[in-house]
Amino acid sequence: MNILNAETETDTPICSAKGCRAPAVWVLAWNNPKLHTPERRKTWLACEEHREHLSKFLGMRGFLKDVVSLEEWTAAENQ
């Protein structure tokens, strides 16, 4: 996952919630089984305030696969 924020072109990951500019601290890994292979993971980033809301949104659709801290996600990517 490239966590470069394309909108601001900074290295600071920003929450994916609409209109939120808070720093992200969570990664919500998901996939839409109608569009993606089972192993594919798309990601949304979330701040503390929006983690539960975004998780519920994805969960209600059966898309949510995992929620991990951004720190844990980036550490796993760098291995």
N, C-alpha and C positions, 0 to 999 in steps of 0.2 A: 504494500500500500504506500503510495506516495503521499506523505502528509504535508507537502507544501501546499499552502493555501493559495490557490490560483487567483482568487479574487483580489487578494492584497499582495500576492507574491512575497510572502514572508515565510519563515520557517516555523512560525507559531501556529499550531493546529487550532482551528476555530470550530466551535460547536456547529453541527449540521442543522439544528433547529431553525426554522424560518425566522429571520430577523435577529437571531442571537449572535452576538459578537464576543461572547465569553470564551476563554481558553478551554479547549477540550481536555478532559481527563479520562474519558472512557471511549472504548472502541466497541461498537455494536456490529458484530459480524452476521451477515444474513445472506440468504439466497432465495430467489423466486424459482421454485421447482418447475414452473411452466416455461421458464426462459433459460435457466442455468443448469449445468451439470451438477450432480450432487456434491462434488468436492469444491466447486467454485464458491468463493466468499467475497461478497461485496461488503463495503464498510461505510458506516456512518460514524461520525464523531459526536460525542456528547459532553456537555458540561455537567456538573453535579445537578443543577436545577432541572435539566431536560432528559437525563438518563432514563428515568422511569417512564416518562411520557413517550419517548421515542421507542423504548423497549416494548411498551404496550402496543403501540401502533404496529410495529413489525410482528409482535407475537400474535396479535389477533388475526393476522393474515397467514400465520404459520411460516413466516419467513425467518424469524430470529433463530440463530444457531448458537451464538455465544456473546457474552458481555465480559470484557476484560479491561483492566486499566491500560491506558495509553502507554505507560511505562513498560508494562509487561509485554504488550503487543510489539513495541519497537525493539525490545530486548530479544524477543523470539525471532523477529525479522533479521536481526543483525548476526544471528548465529550461523 
